[in-house]
Amino acid sequence: MGKPLNVGIIGCGKIVEQYLASFRRLDEISLVAVADLDPARAQAVADDCEGVRALTVEELLAADDVELVLNLTIPAAHADVALKAIAAGKHVYGEKPLAATTAEAREVLDAAKAAGVQVGCAPDTVLGTGIQTARKAIDDGLIGRPISATATMVTPGHERWHPNPDFYYQPGGGPLLDMGPYYVSALVTLLGPVVSVMGAASHTRAERTIGSGPRGGETVPVTTDTHVTGVLVHASGALSTLVMSFDAVKSKSPNIEIHGEHGSLAVPDPNHFDGEVQLFPIGGTDWQILPVSAGYADSGRGFGIADLAGTPEGQEPRAGGQLAFHALEIMEGVLKSAHSGQSVPIASSADRPAAVELVNIARPTTLAR
Ligand SMILES: NC(=O)c1ccc[n+]([C@@H]2O[C@H](COP(=O)([O-])OP(=O)(O)OC[C@H]3O[C@@H](n4cnc5c(N)ncnc54)[C@H](O)[C@@H]3O)[C@@H](O)[C@H]2O)c1
């Protein structure tokens, strides 16, 4: 392995801890600086990480030693921060979605192409052993030709646990743009790109009440759909049915199921990196647990950046901008269709990212700095 990639983080909120935990286990990445609109949040991270500077956003963007900006701001700020980082000559990797709209996301991809820098984007969960083992099962022909998939994510709403849940209920949020990236990226990884979508959606309450933290009891306005269903028509002809809801208490439906000519596959939660893949072959008597056979073992949020660091120049990283853009256009299309009542064609495409062989790139947790 060559020199580690120097990373600067913009946005030190709830999710930053998970990235810090991964970076402590990844030799490919060296965190050098952090910034946030709220300087105290950046300082708190710097205090916790030896050798990491807390800077203003402008200072971080101007820092010569920052090679890649990790953008952990809220969705409404994703494009603005990414464009500033690209203008400063940095590679960017952002939390999902790539941007709040495809128009903004297109600007990010175009600017990056012109500047010759890489764009990566969460979710990198699809690189973990759960989705990659499922993908290998499909590629190895265990279910035959895939015909259809179902993807279900329901929760009564993130305001119950997130201290600042406003963004989940604004455009760029909602169950589809918040949780859909995991499911749609997994479906494209498993079944290939999507050519058209149909959707239906509802928006059930005008406000939500924060359930915990200093703002507990405060209400936040809801300006986005909170129950979204859709059908994705894959280029292969396979059909995926999507249910994404902030309006349902619990579900017994599996996160993702793939049905093929010769068998059905139960795929684990695409918001997690691991989990059991189960196969029910035609004529079988029960579900069989498949051995873990592919993906980054023992991984976590941030492994997609290590993957990007190892991507040869000129090649698209696996957790890359093209896939994130395609996923965003699919989700935007489902919402458009929900409001127009018409099927929406998807103009973009994305290759299935190269499969990840079973490998452990993490240092054992016990050796964490
Ligand atoms: N919270 C989770 O469990 C979770 C899980 C997976 C992904 N994500 C994603 O991570 C991202 C951040 O989520 P979060 O939960 O950490 O949010 P958060 O609100 O807790 O943190 C966001 C941080 O970004 C800062 N920020 C906002 N705009 C900024 C700007 N223009 N410049 C600099 N700093 C800015 C805020 O001050 C805040 O500290 C979102 O895209 C979300 O979808 C969150």
The ligand as an ORCA input file, in Angstrom:
! r2SCAN-3c Opt
* xyz 0 1
  N     -27.309     10.014     11.841
  C     -27.223      8.861     11.240
  O     -27.450      7.785     11.838
  C     -26.801      8.774      9.795
  C     -26.563      7.510      9.259
  C     -26.106      7.401      7.959
  C     -25.935      8.528      7.196
  N     -26.225      9.757      7.705
  C     -26.064     10.931      6.829
  O     -24.996     11.714      7.321
  C     -25.236     13.093      7.040
  C     -25.163     13.873      8.334
  O     -26.099     13.313      9.220
  P     -25.990     13.559     10.788
  O     -27.012     12.679     11.388
  O     -24.570     13.452     11.229
  O     -26.494     15.075     10.842
  P     -26.242     16.146     11.997
  O     -27.274     17.187     11.834
  O     -26.106     15.437     13.319
  O     -24.798     16.715     11.622
  C     -24.541     17.525     10.485
  C     -23.411     18.466     10.833
  O     -23.054     19.208      9.680
  C     -22.869     20.575     10.045
  N     -23.144     21.376      8.857
  C     -24.329     21.556      8.219
  N     -24.168     22.336      7.131
  C     -22.852     22.656      7.085
  C     -22.068     23.434      6.208
  N     -22.595     24.050      5.140
  N     -20.742     23.559      6.460
  C     -20.185     22.942      7.534
  N     -20.886     22.184      8.419
  C     -22.195     22.047      8.195
  C     -23.858     20.809     11.180
  O     -23.462     21.915     11.970
  C     -23.785     19.473     11.919
  O     -22.813     19.474     12.919
  C     -26.601     13.169      6.346
  O     -26.424     13.207      4.954
  C     -27.264     11.847      6.740
  O     -28.162     11.397      5.744
  C     -26.626      9.915      8.995
*
